[in-house]
Amino acid sequence: MQKFILVAFLICGMSLTAQARNLDIYWTDVEGGAATLIVTPEGQSLLVDTGWASADDRDAKRIFQTTQKAGLKKIDYLLITHYHGDHVGGVPALAKLIPIEHFLDHGESVEAQHPRWGKDWAAYQPVVAGKRTILKPGDKLPLKGLDVVVVSANAQVIAMPLKGAGAANPYCEGAQQKPPDKTENQRSVGFLLTYGKFKFLDLGDLTWDMEMQLACPVNKIGTVTLFQATHHGFTNDYSGAPAQVLALKPQVVVVNNDANKGWHNAAWETVAKIQGLEDVWQMHRAIGPDRDHNVAPEQIANLEPSPLSLPPLPLHRLMASVSSDGKFTLTNERTGFSKTYHATDARVAAPAGHDHKN
């Protein structure tokens, strides 16, 4: 009887441990590219983009280090938002370092003949042959315990608002419109991940014209908890339509920028107006014209750039760990600094002059 009780206790303890596993998100520094690794409480993995190609396979090796830190022996799903080299370039090298079971993308490239991006598309195709699924808006990704819905793909967005969304968007009144972008950026796969109260939005490099389709006249996505700022921090004003950013009302924004890429003046000004914004975290300290807009150093993963032409500096990641009750903690690997937040639908207006300057 005592033996039975002990076995039952051990089984119960193992079950509680399994249930207590968090949702983890890792942002790997790929110097102005993108590589976001998501590991679910069930142990499944979704990698979103793979950084650049290079002679030394720098970004693929960095992503592989992240998979090892996460305890992965394979990548279950690799989602490529679009076929620019800073997002798809690392695929061939990464596939040699770790098995990748399934590839997800928006379909064929519209820049296959582009002098800069065409080679990345050509290198991608043989790697994914026979293991590729083309996504469309409204599709659900098969990640257990999570709801992950595609909100944009191949220059289309969801036709109807998501559950709980669909309210008229007051920020649409008088909002600036921009001509359609005909590059791969416009075709970016974007998705909303929901885990209990926690909602994470990643739109790749989705462009202003597509953002407006998601935001106006009604907000099709609703509010989110954690927003990976589109296009590396709304690069060059191609992305970051205020009508969408302000309607999303993220509690926390992660800016996947580089020292001289993304996070421009207009972008900062928009983010600073978000009602209920609690914090901004950056992948890199900006050292160009927007150097005055950096957040506090403890919330910046990398203070110096590491160009492809020079020996790479040590890898520093940003990481988020999310529990089932909506509590989530962001950590800067460089400093060890962590901060904990609580996912909530409540949004409190930011005070006048709200910003995060040093």
C-alpha positions as CSV (number, residue, x, y, z in Angstrom):
1,M,0.0,0.0,0.0
2,Q,2.8,2.4,0.9
3,K,4.5,1.6,-2.4
4,F,1.3,2.3,-4.3
5,I,1.0,5.7,-2.5
6,L,4.6,6.6,-3.3
7,V,4.2,5.7,-7.0
8,A,0.9,7.7,-7.1
9,F,2.6,10.7,-5.4
10,L,5.5,10.6,-7.9
11,I,3.1,10.4,-10.9
12,C,1.1,13.3,-9.5
13,G,4.3,15.3,-9.0
14,M,5.4,14.6,-12.5
15,S,2.0,15.7,-13.8
16,L,2.2,19.0,-11.9
17,T,5.7,19.7,-13.2
18,A,4.5,19.1,-16.7
19,Q,1.5,21.4,-16.2
20,A,3.8,24.1,-14.7
21,R,6.0,24.4,-17.8
22,N,5.9,27.9,-19.3
23,L,5.5,29.3,-22.8
24,D,9.0,30.6,-23.7
25,I,9.9,33.1,-26.4
26,Y,13.5,33.8,-27.4
27,W,14.7,36.6,-29.7
28,T,18.1,35.8,-31.2
29,D,20.3,38.6,-32.3
30,V,20.7,38.3,-36.0
31,E,21.9,41.9,-36.5
32,G,18.9,43.6,-38.1
33,G,17.2,40.4,-39.3
34,A,14.6,38.3,-37.5
35,A,14.7,35.0,-35.6
36,T,12.0,34.4,-32.9
37,L,11.9,31.0,-31.3
38,I,8.7,29.9,-29.5
39,V,8.6,26.8,-27.3
40,T,5.2,25.8,-26.1
41,P,4.3,24.4,-22.7
42,E,3.8,21.0,-24.5
43,G,7.4,21.2,-25.8
44,Q,6.6,22.0,-29.4
45,S,8.7,24.6,-31.2
46,L,8.0,27.3,-33.7
47,L,10.9,29.3,-35.2
48,V,9.9,32.5,-37.0
49,D,12.5,33.5,-39.6
50,T,16.2,32.7,-39.7
51,G,18.3,35.9,-40.2
52,W,20.9,36.4,-42.9
53,A,23.1,34.1,-45.0
54,S,26.8,34.6,-44.6
55,A,30.1,32.9,-45.4
56,D,30.5,31.9,-41.7
57,D,26.8,31.0,-41.2
58,R,26.8,33.4,-38.3
59,D,23.0,33.7,-37.9
60,A,22.3,30.0,-38.3
61,K,24.9,29.2,-35.6
62,R,23.4,31.8,-33.3
63,I,19.9,30.4,-33.8
64,F,21.2,26.8,-33.2
65,Q,22.7,28.0,-29.9
66,T,19.3,29.3,-28.9
67,T,17.7,25.9,-29.8
68,Q,20.3,24.3,-27.5
69,K,19.6,26.7,-24.7
70,A,15.9,25.8,-25.1
71,G,16.7,22.1,-24.9
72,L,15.5,21.3,-28.5
73,K,16.6,18.4,-30.6
74,K,14.6,19.5,-33.6
75,I,12.5,22.4,-34.8
76,D,8.9,21.3,-35.3
77,Y,7.8,24.3,-37.4
78,L,9.8,27.0,-39.2
79,L,7.7,29.9,-40.4
80,I,9.2,32.2,-42.9
81,T,7.3,35.5,-42.9
82,H,8.7,36.6,-46.3
83,Y,11.7,36.0,-48.6
84,H,14.0,39.0,-47.9
85,G,17.5,37.8,-47.0
86,D,17.3,39.1,-43.4
87,H,14.4,36.6,-42.7
88,V,15.0,33.6,-45.0
89,G,18.8,33.7,-45.6
90,G,19.8,31.4,-42.8
91,V,17.5,28.5,-43.8
92,P,20.0,26.3,-45.7
93,A,22.7,26.5,-43.1
94,L,20.3,26.0,-40.1
95,A,18.8,22.9,-41.8
96,K,22.3,21.4,-41.7
97,L,22.6,22.1,-37.9
98,I,19.3,20.8,-36.6
99,P,16.4,18.8,-38.1
100,I,13.4,20.9,-39.3
101,E,10.2,19.0,-39.7
102,H,7.8,21.4,-41.3
103,F,8.1,24.7,-43.2
104,L,5.4,27.3,-43.3
105,D,5.3,30.3,-45.7
106,H,3.0,32.6,-47.8
107,G,3.6,30.9,-51.2
108,E,5.8,31.9,-54.1
109,S,8.1,34.9,-54.0
110,V,7.1,38.0,-55.9
111,E,10.8,39.1,-56.1
112,A,12.3,35.9,-57.5
113,Q,14.3,37.9,-60.0
114,H,15.3,40.6,-57.6
115,P,19.1,41.2,-57.9
116,R,19.5,41.1,-54.1
117,W,16.7,38.8,-52.8
118,G,16.4,36.3,-55.6
119,K,19.3,34.2,-54.5
120,D,17.8,33.7,-51.0
121,W,14.5,32.5,-52.5
122,A,16.4,30.1,-54.9
123,A,18.4,28.7,-51.9
124,Y,15.3,28.2,-49.9
125,Q,13.3,26.1,-52.3
126,P,15.3,22.8,-52.4
127,V,15.5,22.8,-48.6
128,V,11.7,22.9,-48.1
129,A,10.7,20.6,-50.9
130,G,8.1,18.1,-49.7
131,K,7.9,19.6,-46.2
132,R,6.2,22.9,-47.0
133,T,2.7,24.3,-46.2
134,I,1.4,27.5,-47.7
135,L,-0.5,29.6,-45.2
136,K,-3.5,31.9,-45.7
137,P,-5.3,34.3,-43.4
138,G,-7.5,32.5,-40.9
139,D,-5.4,29.3,-40.8
140,K,-4.5,27.9,-37.4
141,L,-1.1,26.6,-36.5
142,P,-1.1,23.1,-34.9
143,L,0.5,24.0,-31.6
144,K,-1.1,22.2,-28.7
145,G,-2.4,24.3,-25.8
146,L,-2.2,27.5,-27.8
147,D,-4.4,29.3,-30.3
148,V,-2.2,30.6,-33.1
149,V,-4.1,32.2,-36.0
150,V,-2.7,33.7,-39.2
151,V,-3.9,37.2,-39.6
152,S,-2.0,38.1,-42.8
153,A,-0.3,36.3,-45.7
154,N,0.5,36.9,-49.3
155,A,-0.9,40.4,-49.4
156,Q,-4.2,39.4,-47.8
157,V,-5.6,39.8,-44.3
158,I,-8.4,38.1,-42.3
159,A,-11.8,38.9,-43.7
160,M,-13.5,39.0,-40.3
161,P,-12.4,40.2,-36.9
162,L,-11.0,37.7,-34.4
163,K,-13.1,36.6,-31.5
164,G,-13.4,39.5,-29.0
165,A,-12.2,42.1,-31.6
166,G,-14.1,44.1,-34.2
167,A,-14.8,47.3,-32.4
168,A,-14.9,50.6,-34.4
169,N,-11.4,52.1,-34.3
170,P,-11.4,55.8,-33.4
171,Y,-7.8,56.1,-34.6
172,C,-8.9,55.6,-38.2
173,E,-10.5,59.0,-38.4
174,G,-8.1,61.2,-40.5
175,A,-5.5,58.4,-40.6
176,Q,-2.8,58.6,-43.2
177,Q,-3.1,56.1,-46.1
178,K,-0.1,55.0,-48.2
179,P,0.1,53.4,-51.6
180,P,0.2,49.6,-51.7
181,D,3.7,48.1,-51.2
182,K,4.5,45.6,-54.0
183,T,7.5,44.0,-52.4
184,E,7.8,40.8,-50.3
185,N,7.2,42.9,-47.2
186,Q,3.6,43.3,-48.1
187,R,3.2,39.5,-48.3
188,S,4.5,38.9,-44.8
189,V,2.8,36.2,-42.7
190,G,1.6,37.6,-39.5
191,F,0.0,35.7,-36.6
192,L,-1.6,36.2,-33.2
193,L,-0.6,33.7,-30.5
194,T,-3.0,33.4,-27.5
195,Y,-2.1,31.5,-24.3
196,G,-4.8,32.2,-21.7
197,K,-4.8,36.0,-21.1
198,F,-1.5,36.4,-22.9
199,K,-1.5,37.5,-26.6
200,F,1.7,37.8,-28.7
201,L,1.6,39.5,-32.1
202,D,4.2,39.1,-34.8
203,L,3.5,40.6,-38.2
204,G,7.0,40.2,-39.8
205,D,7.7,43.2,-42.1
206,L,4.0,43.8,-42.9
207,T,3.5,47.2,-44.6
208,W,1.4,50.3,-43.9
209,D,-1.2,49.5,-46.5
210,M,-1.9,46.0,-45.0
211,E,-1.8,47.3,-41.4
212,M,-4.6,49.7,-42.3
213,Q,-6.7,46.8,-43.7
214,L,-6.3,45.1,-40.3
215,A,-7.1,48.2,-38.3
216,C,-9.7,50.2,-40.2
217,P,-12.6,50.8,-40.1
218,V,-12.7,48.2,-37.3
219,N,-9.8,46.7,-35.3
220,K,-9.8,43.1,-36.5
221,I,-7.1,41.9,-34.0
222,G,-8.1,43.6,-30.8
223,T,-5.6,44.4,-28.0
224,V,-2.4,42.4,-27.4
225,T,-0.1,41.8,-24.5
226,L,3.3,41.6,-26.2
227,F,3.9,43.1,-29.6
228,Q,7.1,42.4,-31.7
229,A,7.3,45.8,-33.4
230,T,6.7,45.3,-37.1
231,H,9.5,45.7,-39.6
232,H,12.3,45.9,-37.0
233,G,10.7,48.9,-35.3
234,F,8.7,50.3,-38.2
235,T,11.7,50.8,-40.5
236,N,11.8,53.9,-42.6
237,D,8.1,54.7,-42.0
238,Y,7.1,51.8,-44.3
239,S,5.3,50.1,-41.4
240,G,3.8,51.2,-38.1
241,A,0.5,52.8,-39.1
242,P,-0.5,54.7,-35.9
243,A,-4.2,53.6,-36.5
244,Q,-3.1,50.0,-35.9
245,V,-0.3,50.4,-33.3
246,L,-2.5,52.6,-31.1
247,A,-5.5,50.3,-31.4
248,L,-3.5,47.2,-30.4
249,K,-2.6,48.8,-27.1
250,P,0.2,46.4,-26.3
251,Q,1.4,46.3,-22.7
252,V,5.0,45.6,-23.8
253,V,6.8,46.1,-27.1
254,V,9.9,44.3,-28.2
255,V,11.9,46.1,-30.9
256,N,13.9,43.6,-33.0
257,N,16.2,46.3,-34.4
258,D,19.8,46.8,-35.3
259,A,22.1,49.6,-34.3
260,N,21.4,51.4,-37.5
261,K,18.1,49.8,-38.7
262,G,14.6,50.3,-37.4
263,W,13.2,52.4,-34.5
264,H,12.9,55.7,-36.3
265,N,11.7,59.0,-35.0
266,A,8.1,58.6,-36.1
267,A,8.0,55.1,-34.8
268,W,9.1,56.2,-31.3
269,E,6.6,59.0,-31.3
270,T,3.8,56.5,-32.2
271,V,4.8,54.0,-29.6
272,A,5.1,56.6,-26.9
273,K,1.4,57.4,-27.4
274,I,0.2,53.9,-26.7
275,Q,-2.4,53.8,-23.9
276,G,-1.4,51.5,-21.1
277,L,2.1,50.8,-22.5
278,E,4.2,49.5,-19.6
279,D,7.6,49.0,-21.3
280,V,9.8,48.8,-24.4
281,W,12.7,46.4,-24.8
282,Q,15.3,46.6,-27.7
283,M,17.5,44.1,-29.4
284,H,20.1,46.8,-30.1
285,R,21.1,50.2,-28.8
286,A,20.4,52.7,-31.6
287,I,23.6,54.6,-32.5
288,G,22.4,56.5,-35.6
289,P,20.1,59.5,-36.0
290,D,17.7,57.9,-33.5
291,R,20.2,57.4,-30.7
292,D,18.3,59.7,-28.3
293,H,15.3,57.2,-28.4
294,N,17.0,54.3,-26.6
295,V,15.3,52.7,-23.6
296,A,17.3,52.1,-20.4
297,P,20.4,50.0,-21.0
298,E,19.3,47.1,-18.8
299,Q,16.4,46.6,-21.3
300,I,18.7,46.5,-24.4
301,A,20.2,43.2,-25.3
302,N,23.2,44.5,-27.3
303,L,25.0,47.8,-27.0
304,E,27.3,47.5,-30.0
305,P,26.8,46.3,-33.6
306,S,28.5,43.2,-34.9
307,P,28.8,43.6,-38.7
308,L,29.3,40.5,-41.0
309,S,32.7,41.9,-42.0
310,L,34.1,41.7,-38.4
311,P,34.4,38.9,-35.9
312,P,31.0,38.6,-34.2
313,L,30.6,39.9,-30.6
314,P,29.1,37.6,-28.0
315,L,25.4,36.6,-28.6
316,H,22.9,38.3,-26.3
317,R,19.2,37.4,-26.4
318,L,16.0,38.8,-25.1
319,M,13.7,36.1,-23.5
320,A,10.1,36.0,-22.3
321,S,8.6,33.3,-20.1
322,V,4.9,33.1,-19.8
323,S,2.9,31.2,-17.2
324,S,-0.6,29.9,-17.6
325,D,-2.1,32.6,-15.4
326,G,-0.9,35.4,-17.7
327,K,2.2,36.4,-15.7
328,F,5.2,36.9,-18.0
329,T,8.8,37.8,-17.3
330,L,11.2,39.4,-19.8
331,T,14.9,38.9,-19.3
332,N,18.0,40.5,-20.9
333,E,20.6,37.9,-21.3
334,R,23.4,40.4,-21.4
335,T,22.7,41.9,-18.0
336,G,20.5,39.3,-16.4
337,F,18.0,42.0,-15.7
338,S,14.4,40.7,-15.5
339,K,11.0,42.3,-15.2
340,T,7.6,40.7,-14.6
341,Y,4.3,41.8,-16.0
342,H,0.7,40.5,-15.8
343,A,-1.4,40.1,-18.9
344,T,-4.6,42.0,-18.6
345,D,-7.3,43.4,-20.9
346,A,-7.3,46.6,-18.8
347,R,-5.6,49.6,-20.5
348,V,-4.8,52.8,-18.6
349,A,-4.0,55.9,-20.6
350,A,-0.4,56.9,-20.6
351,P,0.3,60.2,-19.0
352,A,1.3,63.2,-21.1
353,G,4.9,63.1,-22.1
354,H,5.3,59.4,-21.4
355,D,8.5,58.0,-22.8
356,H,11.4,55.7,-21.9
357,K,14.5,57.8,-22.7
358,N,17.8,57.3,-20.9
